[in-house]
Amino acid sequence: KAFHNISSLKLQKDSITNFMASKLGMMLKENNSLKELRLWRCVIEQEGLEDVIKGVQVNTTLETLNLSRTKIDNKIALSIGTMLKMNNTLQKLDLRECALQPEGLEEVIKGVQVN
């Protein structure tokens, strides 16, 4: 099991490839100890970020997700909104300075309202 004793993972200011983001997403699906994930100011392609969000969607222990200063397009914002509707353990989501467009922000808000 991946990171079964780790409660916090910080990959701030890193460049994360789609392959590594996919691995991170798969780890999040199986992990039962991680409470905090900080990807602040990381360079992640949208495809890789989508995999991370899908992992968070089914994760049952993550309480804090920091994606501030990470580029988020409307498709990723929609995924975040969907994730928020399904994940009931996430308590803190940081999307500061992500250049969210109004349509994307609306999807995130819809997710927050359900959560």
Secondary structure by P-SEA (a helix, b strand, c coil): cccccccccccccccccaaaaaaaaaaaaccccccbbbbccccccaaaaaaaaaaaaccccccbbbbccccccaaaaaaaaaaaaccccccccccccccccaaaaaaaaaaaaac
